[in-house]
């Protein structure tokens, strides 16, 4: 197994009213959000982002940390699982000339709305069965994606990450370290089907042979 490393330290964090969100979100809201369609990305805020638009302030400060940590350069191949509209991959292309990128997402809507420069590199596909050959990528990334699966589906996604990676992988998942964080996480959650204590995640990683790096999302 890899290491716990916060490669999103420079991603801007907004102040969140977790308690209010927990009181207002319903199971119907979660059902709509988990369709990952227009309502999730560009619909009402209670169903997701409430408008999912590109801004360089989000991923441009983060990409150099990935670049340094994994020694990415021209010719390196990066896969983003759960790429949505391709914003992160767009910034990889901007910051690391000559890098090769690919992205997959289950949302046809998101891929259709992707930024033009990266859209040809995005594929409608499922994390449980990645449409790539073994060891195709120098780095495989899944940020707040695989926790939207559960049971054997989640395990399969982790195994697939390792299958298509030559060496490196990085993911973030919804997690908690204490009861306070657990309450906040379950109140905040909109799409995740699996939320575990950090030790539970590490145990799962070991069970399926996930050897990549990881970090936690806690609101």
C-alpha positions as a Markdown table, in Angstrom:
| # | Residue | x | y | z |
|---|---|---|---|---|
| 1 | Unk | 0.0 | 0.0 | 0.0 |
| 2 | Unk | 1.1 | 3.5 | -0.7 |
| 3 | Unk | 1.2 | 6.5 | 1.6 |
| 4 | Unk | -1.3 | 8.9 | 3.1 |
| 5 | Unk | -0.5 | 12.2 | 1.4 |
| 6 | Unk | -2.5 | 15.3 | 0.9 |
| 7 | Unk | -1.9 | 16.3 | -2.7 |
| 8 | Unk | -5.0 | 18.5 | -2.6 |
| 9 | Unk | -3.6 | 20.8 | 0.1 |
| 10 | Unk | -3.6 | 23.7 | -2.3 |
| 11 | Unk | -7.2 | 23.1 | -3.5 |
| 12 | Unk | -9.3 | 26.1 | -2.3 |
| 13 | Unk | -11.7 | 25.1 | 0.4 |
| 14 | Unk | -15.0 | 26.8 | 0.9 |
| 15 | Unk | -16.6 | 27.3 | 4.3 |
| 16 | Unk | -19.3 | 24.7 | 4.7 |
| 17 | Unk | -22.4 | 24.8 | 6.8 |
| 18 | Unk | -22.5 | 21.0 | 7.4 |
| 19 | Unk | -25.3 | 21.1 | 9.9 |
| 20 | Unk | -27.6 | 23.1 | 7.7 |
| 21 | Unk | -26.9 | 20.8 | 4.7 |
| 22 | Unk | -27.6 | 17.7 | 6.8 |
| 23 | Unk | -31.0 | 19.1 | 7.8 |
| 24 | Unk | -32.1 | 20.0 | 4.3 |
| 25 | Unk | -30.9 | 17.1 | 2.2 |
| 26 | Unk | -33.5 | 14.3 | 1.6 |
| 27 | Unk | -33.2 | 10.8 | 0.2 |
| 28 | Unk | -34.9 | 12.1 | -2.9 |
| 29 | Unk | -32.2 | 14.7 | -3.3 |
| 30 | Unk | -29.6 | 11.9 | -3.0 |
| 31 | Unk | -31.4 | 9.8 | -5.5 |
| 32 | Unk | -31.4 | 12.6 | -8.1 |
| 33 | Unk | -27.7 | 13.4 | -7.4 |
| 34 | Unk | -26.6 | 9.8 | -7.9 |
| 35 | Unk | -27.9 | 9.9 | -11.5 |
| 36 | Unk | -24.9 | 12.3 | -12.2 |
| 37 | Unk | -26.9 | 14.1 | -14.8 |
| 38 | Unk | -27.6 | 17.8 | -15.5 |
| 39 | Unk | -29.4 | 18.2 | -12.1 |
| 40 | Unk | -26.3 | 17.1 | -10.3 |
| 41 | Unk | -23.9 | 19.4 | -12.1 |
| 42 | Unk | -25.9 | 22.4 | -13.2 |
| 43 | Unk | -29.3 | 22.1 | -11.5 |
| 44 | Unk | -30.5 | 23.2 | -8.1 |
| 45 | Unk | -27.9 | 23.3 | -5.3 |
| 46 | Unk | -29.7 | 20.7 | -3.2 |
| 47 | Unk | -29.0 | 18.1 | -5.9 |
| 48 | Unk | -25.3 | 18.8 | -6.3 |
| 49 | Unk | -23.0 | 21.6 | -7.4 |
| 50 | Unk | -25.6 | 24.1 | -8.4 |
| 51 | Unk | -23.5 | 25.0 | -11.4 |
| 52 | Unk | -20.3 | 23.3 | -12.3 |
| 53 | Unk | -18.0 | 25.7 | -14.2 |
| 54 | Unk | -14.3 | 25.9 | -14.9 |
| 55 | Unk | -12.1 | 28.3 | -13.0 |
| 56 | Unk | -8.3 | 28.1 | -13.0 |
| 57 | Unk | -8.1 | 28.8 | -9.2 |
| 58 | Unk | -9.2 | 25.3 | -8.4 |
| 59 | Unk | -6.8 | 22.8 | -10.1 |
| 60 | Unk | -4.0 | 25.0 | -11.3 |
| 61 | Unk | -2.5 | 25.3 | -7.8 |
| 62 | Unk | -2.9 | 21.5 | -7.3 |
| 63 | Unk | -1.4 | 20.1 | -10.6 |
| 64 | Unk | 2.2 | 21.1 | -9.7 |
| 65 | Unk | 2.0 | 19.0 | -6.5 |
| 66 | Unk | 1.1 | 16.0 | -8.6 |
| 67 | Unk | 3.8 | 16.9 | -11.0 |
| 68 | Unk | 6.5 | 17.0 | -8.4 |
| 69 | Unk | 5.3 | 14.0 | -6.3 |
| 70 | Unk | 5.0 | 11.6 | -9.3 |
| 71 | Unk | 7.7 | 13.2 | -11.5 |
| 72 | Unk | 5.3 | 13.9 | -14.3 |
| 73 | Unk | 6.7 | 15.3 | -17.6 |
| 74 | Unk | 6.2 | 15.3 | -21.3 |
| 75 | Unk | 5.0 | 11.9 | -22.4 |
| 76 | Unk | 3.7 | 10.9 | -19.0 |
| 77 | Unk | 0.2 | 9.3 | -19.2 |
| 78 | Unk | -2.4 | 10.3 | -16.6 |
| 79 | Unk | -5.9 | 8.8 | -16.2 |
| 80 | Unk | -8.7 | 10.6 | -14.2 |
| 81 | Unk | -11.5 | 8.3 | -13.0 |
| 82 | Unk | -14.6 | 10.4 | -12.5 |
| 83 | Unk | -13.3 | 13.2 | -14.7 |
| 84 | Unk | -16.7 | 15.0 | -14.9 |
| 85 | Unk | -16.2 | 17.9 | -17.4 |
| 86 | Unk | -12.4 | 17.5 | -17.5 |
| 87 | Unk | -11.4 | 20.5 | -15.6 |
| 88 | Unk | -8.4 | 18.9 | -13.8 |
| 89 | Unk | -7.1 | 17.3 | -16.9 |
| 90 | Unk | -7.4 | 20.6 | -18.8 |
| 91 | Unk | -5.1 | 22.1 | -16.3 |
| 92 | Unk | -2.7 | 19.2 | -16.5 |
| 93 | Unk | -2.4 | 19.9 | -20.2 |
| 94 | Unk | -1.9 | 23.6 | -19.6 |
| 95 | Unk | 0.8 | 23.2 | -16.9 |
| 96 | Unk | 2.8 | 20.1 | -18.2 |
| 97 | Unk | 3.4 | 20.5 | -21.9 |
| 98 | Unk | 3.4 | 17.2 | -23.8 |
| 99 | Unk | 1.6 | 15.2 | -21.1 |
| 100 | Unk | -0.9 | 12.6 | -22.3 |
| 101 | Unk | -4.3 | 12.5 | -20.5 |
| 102 | Unk | -7.5 | 10.4 | -20.5 |
| 103 | Unk | -10.6 | 10.6 | -18.4 |
| 104 | Unk | -13.6 | 8.5 | -17.8 |
| 105 | Unk | -17.0 | 9.3 | -16.2 |
| 106 | Unk | -20.4 | 7.6 | -16.0 |
| 107 | Unk | -22.1 | 10.9 | -16.8 |
| 108 | Unk | -22.9 | 11.4 | -20.5 |
| 109 | Unk | -24.0 | 15.0 | -19.6 |
| 110 | Unk | -20.7 | 15.9 | -18.0 |
| 111 | Unk | -18.6 | 14.6 | -20.9 |
| 112 | Unk | -20.9 | 16.3 | -23.5 |
| 113 | Unk | -20.3 | 19.6 | -21.5 |
| 114 | Unk | -16.5 | 19.1 | -21.2 |
| 115 | Unk | -14.0 | 21.8 | -22.1 |
| 116 | Unk | -13.2 | 21.6 | -25.9 |
| 117 | Unk | -9.5 | 21.2 | -25.4 |
| 118 | Unk | -9.8 | 18.0 | -23.3 |
| 119 | Unk | -13.1 | 16.6 | -24.6 |
| 120 | Unk | -11.5 | 14.3 | -27.2 |
| 121 | Unk | -9.6 | 12.6 | -24.3 |
| 122 | Unk | -12.7 | 11.8 | -22.3 |
| 123 | Unk | -14.7 | 8.5 | -22.5 |
| 124 | Unk | -18.1 | 7.5 | -21.2 |
| 125 | Unk | -17.1 | 4.4 | -19.1 |
| 126 | Unk | -17.4 | 2.7 | -15.7 |
| 127 | Unk | -14.7 | 2.5 | -13.0 |
| 128 | Unk | -15.5 | -1.1 | -12.5 |
| 129 | Unk | -14.4 | -2.0 | -16.1 |
| 130 | Unk | -11.9 | 0.5 | -17.4 |
| 131 | Unk | -11.6 | 0.4 | -21.2 |
| 132 | Unk | -7.8 | 0.4 | -21.2 |
| 133 | Unk | -5.0 | -2.2 | -21.4 |
| 134 | Unk | -3.0 | -3.3 | -18.4 |
| 135 | Unk | -0.3 | -0.9 | -17.2 |
| 136 | Unk | -1.5 | 1.9 | -19.6 |
| 137 | Unk | -0.9 | 4.9 | -17.3 |
| 138 | Unk | 1.9 | 6.4 | -15.3 |
| 139 | Unk | -0.6 | 7.8 | -12.8 |
| 140 | Unk | -4.2 | 6.9 | -12.2 |
| 141 | Unk | -6.3 | 9.4 | -10.1 |
| 142 | Unk | -9.8 | 9.0 | -8.6 |
| 143 | Unk | -10.8 | 12.0 | -6.5 |
| 144 | Unk | -14.1 | 11.6 | -4.6 |
| 145 | Unk | -15.2 | 8.9 | -7.0 |
| 146 | Unk | -14.9 | 5.3 | -5.9 |
| 147 | Unk | -16.8 | 5.9 | -2.7 |
| 148 | Unk | -19.9 | 6.3 | -4.9 |
| 149 | Unk | -19.7 | 2.5 | -5.2 |
| 150 | Unk | -20.2 | -0.2 | -2.6 |
| 151 | Unk | -19.4 | -3.8 | -1.9 |
| 152 | Unk | -17.8 | -5.8 | -4.7 |
| 153 | Unk | -18.3 | -2.9 | -7.1 |
| 154 | Unk | -16.0 | -0.7 | -5.0 |
| 155 | Unk | -13.4 | -3.5 | -4.7 |
| 156 | Unk | -13.6 | -4.0 | -8.4 |
| 157 | Unk | -12.9 | -0.3 | -9.1 |
| 158 | Unk | -9.8 | -0.4 | -6.8 |
| 159 | Unk | -8.5 | -3.5 | -8.6 |
| 160 | Unk | -9.1 | -1.8 | -12.0 |
| 161 | Unk | -7.1 | 1.2 | -10.8 |
| 162 | Unk | -4.1 | -1.1 | -10.1 |
| 163 | Unk | -4.5 | -3.0 | -13.3 |
| 164 | Unk | -4.2 | 0.0 | -15.6 |
| 165 | Unk | -1.5 | 1.7 | -13.6 |
| 166 | Unk | 2.2 | 1.1 | -14.4 |
| 167 | Unk | 3.2 | 2.3 | -11.0 |
| 168 | Unk | 1.3 | 5.2 | -9.3 |
| 169 | Unk | -2.2 | 5.8 | -8.2 |
| 170 | Unk | -3.9 | 8.4 | -6.0 |
| 171 | Unk | -7.4 | 8.6 | -4.6 |
| 172 | Unk | -9.5 | 10.5 | -2.1 |
| 173 | Unk | -12.6 | 9.1 | -0.4 |
| 174 | Unk | -15.2 | 10.2 | 2.2 |
| 175 | Unk | -13.8 | 9.2 | 5.6 |
| 176 | Unk | -13.8 | 10.0 | 9.3 |
| 177 | Unk | -11.4 | 9.7 | 12.2 |
| 178 | Unk | -13.7 | 10.2 | 15.1 |
| 179 | Unk | -17.4 | 10.5 | 16.0 |
| 180 | Unk | -17.6 | 14.2 | 15.3 |
| 181 | Unk | -16.2 | 13.7 | 11.8 |
| 182 | Unk | -18.5 | 10.7 | 11.2 |
| 183 | Unk | -21.6 | 12.8 | 12.0 |
| 184 | Unk | -20.4 | 15.6 | 9.8 |
| 185 | Unk | -19.6 | 13.2 | 7.0 |
| 186 | Unk | -23.0 | 11.5 | 7.0 |
| 187 | Unk | -24.8 | 14.8 | 7.2 |
| 188 | Unk | -22.8 | 16.2 | 4.3 |
| 189 | Unk | -22.9 | 13.2 | 2.0 |
| 190 | Unk | -24.9 | 13.4 | -1.1 |
| 191 | Unk | -23.6 | 10.6 | -3.4 |
| 192 | Unk | -21.3 | 8.3 | -1.5 |
| 193 | Unk | -22.5 | 4.8 | -0.9 |
| 194 | Unk | -19.4 | 3.9 | 1.2 |
| 195 | Unk | -18.1 | 6.0 | 4.1 |
| 196 | Unk | -15.6 | 4.4 | 6.4 |
| 197 | Unk | -13.3 | 5.2 | 9.3 |
| 198 | Unk | -9.8 | 5.8 | 7.9 |
| 199 | Unk | -8.7 | 2.5 | 9.4 |
| 200 | Unk | -11.5 | 0.7 | 7.6 |
| 201 | Unk | -10.4 | 2.2 | 4.3 |
| 202 | Unk | -6.8 | 1.1 | 4.9 |
| 203 | Unk | -8.0 | -2.4 | 5.7 |
| 204 | Unk | -10.0 | -2.5 | 2.5 |
| 205 | Unk | -7.0 | -1.2 | 0.5 |
| 206 | Unk | -4.9 | -4.0 | 1.8 |
| 207 | Unk | -7.6 | -6.6 | 1.2 |
| 208 | Unk | -7.9 | -5.8 | -2.5 |
| 209 | Unk | -4.2 | -5.1 | -3.1 |
| 210 | Unk | -4.5 | -1.3 | -3.7 |
| 211 | Unk | -0.9 | -0.1 | -3.7 |
| 212 | Unk | -1.5 | 3.6 | -4.5 |
| 213 | Unk | -1.5 | 6.7 | -2.4 |
| 214 | Unk | -4.6 | 8.0 | -0.7 |
| 215 | Unk | -6.1 | 10.8 | 1.3 |
| 216 | Unk | -9.5 | 11.6 | 3.0 |
| 217 | Unk | -12.3 | 14.0 | 2.3 |
| 218 | Unk | -13.9 | 15.4 | 5.5 |
| 219 | Unk | -16.2 | 18.4 | 5.2 |
